[in-house]
Amino acid sequence: MPDTYDIAILGSGPGGYVAAIRAAQLGLSVAIVERERLGGICLNWGCIPTKALLRTSEIYHYMTHADAYGLSVEKPGFDLAKIVDRSRKVAATLNGGVKGLMKKNKVTVVDGIGTLTGKGKISVDKGGQKTEVVAKNIIVATGARARELPFAKSDGDRIWTYRHAMTPSEMPTNLLVIGSGAIGCEFASFYSDMGAKVTIVEMLPRILPVEDHEVSAFVQKAFEKQGMAILPGHGVEKLDVKPGRSVTATIKLPDGKTEAREFSHVIVAVGIVPNTENIGLEALGVKTERGHIATDPHCRTSVDGIWAIGDVTGAPWLAHKASHEGIIAVEAIAGKHPHAMDVANIPGCTYSRPQVASVGLTEAKAKEQGLDIKVGKFPFIGNGKAIALGEAEGFVKTVFDAKTGELLGAHMVGAEVTELIEGYTVAKQLETTEADLMETIFPHPTLSEMMHESVLGAYGRALHI
């Protein structure tokens, strides 16, 4: 007879492994089933290794612009194989770290492909050898995979998904990026800074469509200044591949006409598909909506004893959302009455150059809801630290409820804003008002002073513009 656990978790990404740790902290017995590597896509093939690549391109950008800092660098260059190797080593280090955390917290790790076979049962297949994991509660954390275009199946040669783009065998010369969400813009930034000619095609009227309109417009201008071609309102209808040579893309223009353009490589970054197929959901009657598992605010599914977290449950598809949902689910199982997930307090970050970060409502969304708002905006050029860093392009924007002073949203674009956004996220979580933020002392000289100035600006009190 197999051991029976309090909780079994299907998938070990940032939702699954964090849930396992929290369960162990609460004294629950827990097993985690993983078909590939501990840490899931984020750690092994997503968030972490891409940031390693972007760090490389950032340093290379500074090397090629050393003169602006009074420095000289002769003939800067790079070794693509070493760049990729560093990224993979970073991922491997963290994978090893997760293994250590599982051991430390006495979490049973079961390798293999897991399938729900009944209430509280997971069948695990490893190379044809099957075992069974039995648990009082099961958390589904199977994540998602890259969405592919029906006419543009990835081949790893000319047409790439994010996995191919992270481990290139050659540097693109003329790159087409289809899709301008966070993934598309990050890879566009990396390859542009490394010397590739980059074109971004986006079907919607603007790039980074979930961000504030002003942020999207700023990023487009910055990308174009860097030499990228940005084509919002365009679509790709067909890709003709010449193996080992090039790709001809048939691009649909806003007026309905089409034109053919040739590229060395194509990255498809048009969203994700949840991993809900073939894991036993249908047989158990677990409700799904457009492929995603339907859950209540505490991550319960429609079937008692089965919970779901992370990308498999729907937008926003973010690692930190998955981790927090993992904690909510486990604490609910343990009877701890956790607070429900508040999507309005989930920050989003894009690690392109310039960086983008936001939390809460955009100005447009606040107006759509009929709210009376006050908006503050402060430019990087007004901040001493930004000027000293040579990073004087960007801005911080805050949106407040004019009646209550509630911070409704914050939107940033520029250097290191992905590190700054958490200040506003904490403020939203604590239901901070404009008065609280105005009375807060921000250290000088720091980029964070712009956060203060933006708040002051919303009420006509900005000091340095």
N, C-alpha and C positions, 0 to 999 in steps of 0.2 A: 504494500500500500504506500502511495506517495505521502510525503509530509503535507500537512495542511497549514497554510499561512493565514495570517490576518488579512494581508494585502498581497496581491500579485499584480505586477505592473508590466504591461506589454509595450516595450520600447524604452530605451535608456537615454533619450535626448535630454535637453535642459529641463523639460517637464518631468520626465520619468525618473531620472536619477536624483533630482532634488526631492521629489515626492518620496522616494525610497529613504533618503536620509532623514527627512522629517518624520516619517513613520517610525524609523528606528529610534529617533530621539524620544518619541512618545511611548516607547516600550512595546511597539507592535512588531510581530514577526513579519518579514517581508522578503519576497523573491522578485527578481526583475528578469524579464526575458528579452534578449537582444539578438537579432539575426546578423548584425555586422559588428560595429565597434561601439564600445561604451562611449557615451557622449553624443551619439546621434549625428545628424547632418550638421547642426550648428557648430559643434566643436571640431568635427573631422573634415567637413566639406563646405562649411558656410561661414558663420560669423567670424570665427577666430582666424582660420587661414587666410581669408580675404583681407582681414585687417593687417596681417603680416605682409601681404603683397602691397597693400596701400601704404604701409609705412616705408617700404622700399621705394615706391614711386615718389613719395613725399621727399625723401632724402635725395633722390636723384634730381628732383625738381630744384631743390636748394643748391645742389652741386652745379647744375647748369645755370643758376642765377647767382652764383657766389659773388660776382662783382658788385651786386647791389648791397652786400654786407662788407665791402672792402676786402674781400678775400679773392684768391686766385686759385683756380683748379685747371690743370692742363688736361685736355682731352678726356673729359669724363666718359665712362663707358660702363657696360654691365655684362654679366654672365647670366643668361636666362636660366640655365640649369641650376646655378647656385641660388638664384632667387626663388625658384620653385622648391628646391631642397630645403631652404630655410623655412618657407611656409609650411611644408610637410612636417618638419621637425618640431615646429611650434605646436601643430595639431597633435603630434605624437606625444609630446610632453604632457599636454593636458589630458589626453586619453589615459596616459599612465596615472595622472593625478586622480581621475575618476575611479580607476581601478583601486587605487589606494583608499579612497573614501568609502567604496563599497566594502572593502575588507575591514576598515576601521569601524564601520557601523554594523558589521556582521550581517550584511545584506547578501542573500544567496543569489548568485548570478547564474542564470541558465542560458547557455548559448544555443541558438537555433531559431527556426521560424515558428512563431507561435500562432495558434488558431483557437478561437473560442469554440469549445465543443459542447458546452452545457453550462448550467448555472454553477459558477464558481470553478470552472474547469478550463484549463488551457493545455492543448496538446502541442508539444514542442518537437519539431523534426530537425535533427541535425545529421545531415548526410544519410538520410534513410532510417536512422535510429530514432525511435520515438519514445518520449517520456511524457509524463503528465504532471502538471502543477495544479494543485487544488488550493483554493483560497476562499475566505468568507466574502471578500470584496475584490473586484478586479478593476484596475484603472487602465484604460486604453490610452496610450500615448505614442501612437504609431507615426505621427508627423505627416509630412507631405513630400512631394517630389516636384521637380520642374515640369511645368506644362509645356508640351511640344505642339508645334503647329502641324496640322495634318499634311501640309504640303512641304514641310521643312523638317523632316526627321533628322535628329542629330546623328552625325557620323564620326565625330571626333577628329575629322580631317579638316573640312571646310566649315561645317556647321556645328557649333558648340552649344552645350548647356553650360551652366555655371561650373560643373565639375571639370569639363574640358578646359574652360577659360582659366581655371586655377592651376592647371598642370600643362601648359602649352609646351609643345616640342619646338615651336618656332614662334617668333614674334610677328604678329600681323603687320602688314604694311598699310593696308587700307581696310579698316574694320567697320562693319555694319552692326549696330546694336539695335535689336528690335525690342522696344519696350523701354520706358523711362522711369520706372519705379526705382526704389532704392538699389536693387541689384543691378539693373541696367546702368544707372548713373555711376555706381561705384566702379564697375568694370570699364565704363567709358573713360572715367578719370584715370584709372590705372594705366590703361593702354595708351591714352593720349599723352600722359606725362612721360611714358617710356618711349615716345617717338612715333607712335602709329597715327595715321590720319583716321579720324573717327567720325562716323555719321550716326546720329540717333534718329530713329523713326518712331513716332508715337501717334497712335490713332486718335487719341483725345486732343482737345484744343491746346493743351499745354503739358510740359514735362512735369514730373513729380506731381501728378494731378491731385493727390490727397493733401498736399501742403497748401498753405496760404497762397493766394494769388500773387502777392508781391514777392514772396520767396521764390515761387516758380519762375517768375519773370527775371528775377535777379540771377538765378542759377543759369538760365538760358543765356543771358548776356555774358556771364562769366565764362561759360563753356565756349561760346562763339569767339570771345576775346582770346581764348586759349587755342583757337584754330579748329574747333569741332563744327560740324554742320548739324544743325538741329532742325528737324522736320516735323513739327506738330501738325496734327490734322491729316497725316499721311498714313498709308497702310502698305503692307507688303503682301502681294497677291501670289507671288510665285518665286521660287528659287531654283535656278538651273546650275548644277554643280559640275565643274570640270575637276575631277579628282586630282589632288596634288597641285592644282593650278589656281583656280579662282571660282567665284560664285557670281552669277548674274542674277540680280534681284529685279523683279518687276514691281515697281512702286506706284501705288495709286495716289494721285494728287488730290487736293481738296476739291478741284473742279470736276473730278471723275475721270480725267484722262490718266493714262499710265505712261511711264517711261522706264527704260532699262538702265541700270547702273551696275558696274562691275566692282567687286570687292575681293580682297584676298581671303577674308574669313567673315563669318557671321556668328554673333552671339544672340541666342533666343532667350529673352528675359520677359516673358509675358505672363508671369504668375505661376501659381502652384496648383497641384492636384492632391487632395487629401488621400492618404493611404488607408482607405476604408474597404477596399475590395479584398475578397478572399481571406478575411480574418474571422468569419463566422457571425457577423452582425445580423445578417438577414435571417438566419435560422433561429436566432434568439429573439428576433422581433425588435431589435434596437432601432429606434427612429433616426432617420437621416434626412437632411435637407440639402439638396443640391450636392450630394456627396459628402457633406460634413455631418458629423454626429451632433444631434440636437441635445443640448444640456440645459439644466436650470442654472440659476446664479451660483450654485455651489457645486457645479460640475456633475450632477446626477444625470444619467441618461433616462430613457423611458422604461428601462428594465431595472428592477430592484437589484442592488448589489453590483451593478456595472456603472462605472464612472468614466468620464473622458476629459482629457485636457490637451491644450496646445493647438498646434496647427490643424489637427484632425477635427477640431470643433469650430473652426472658422476664424474670420478676421477679428483683430489684427494678427497677422502671422508673424509673431515676434517671440524670440527666445525668452525674454523676461516675462512676457505674458504667460507662457507655458509654465515657467518655474513657479510663478505666483499661484496659478491655478492648481498646480500640484500640491502646494501647501494648503490651499483652501480645501481641496478634495480630501486630503489625509486628515486634516483637523475636523472636518465634518464627519468623516468615518469614525474618528475617535470621540465624537460627541463634544467637541470644543466650541461649537457655535462661532465659526469664523465669519468675518465680514464678507459679504458677497463681492465679487469682482466689479469694480467701477471702471468701465472702459474709458471714461473721460479722463482718468488719471494715469493712463498708460502712455509714457513718452515714446516717441518715434525718432530714430536717428538714421541719417544717411551719411556715410563716411567718404563722400566725394570731395573734390577740391573745387569750390568751397564746401565745407560741411553744412549739413542742415539738421536741425533738431526742433521738435515741437511737442506740445502737450495741450490737450483740451481743444476748445472750439476755435476755428479760424474766424476772422472778422466776418466773412461772408456767411458762415454757418450761424453765427450769433444773430446776424440780421435776419436770416431766414426764419429763425425761431421767434422773431418779433421782439427781441430784447433791445432795450435802450442801453447803448454801450459807450464807453470811453476807450479810446485807443491811444497808446503811447508808442513812440518809435525813436530809437536812438542809433546813430550810425557809428561804425567802428572808427571812422576818421576823427570822431570826437573823444576817443579814448587814448590816453597816453601810452598804456601798455601795448595796445594794438599797433600804434605807430612805431614804437620801439622794436616790436617784433617784425616789422615790415609787413604786417597783415592788416592794412587799414581799409580793406573792402569787406562790407557786410553790414548787418544791422540786427537789432533786437526789437521785437514788437510784442506788446502786451495788450490784452483785451480784457476790460473790466465791465461788470454790471454797473451802470451809472447810478442805479438806485441803492444797491446794497454794498458796493465796493468789492464784491466777490471777484476773484481772479478767474476768468472764464477760459483763458487760453494764453499761451506764449509761443512765439515763433522766432527762430533764430537762423541766421545764415552767416557763415564766416568761420574763421579759424577757431578750433577747439570748442565749438558750441555743443558738440555731443557730450562734453564733460560738464558744461554749464547748465544744461537743461534740468538736471536733477534738482537744482535749487528751486525752480518753479514747480517741479513735480511735488516736492516736499510741501511747498506752500499750498498747493491745491489739496493735497491729502489732509493738511491741517486746517483747511477752510479759511485760509489767511485772507485778509482784506487788504485794500490798498494802504490803509493806515499802518497796518503791521509792517508791510514791506518798506514804507517810507521811513519808519522809525528804526529799521534795521541798519546797522553799521556795516558797510562793505569795505574790505581792506583796499588800500591804495599802495602801489599801482597794480591793479589786476583787471583782467577782462570782465570779471564779475561786476565791476562798477557800472557797466553798461546796463545790467539788469536793473539796478537801482534807478539809473537815469531814465530808462524806458517807463518805469512805473511813475516817476515824477512827471515825465512828459505827458502821460495820459491826463494829468490834472493841471497842466500848464505850469509845472514847477521845475522843469529840466534846467540844470545848472550850466552845462557845458556846450549847449547849442543855442 
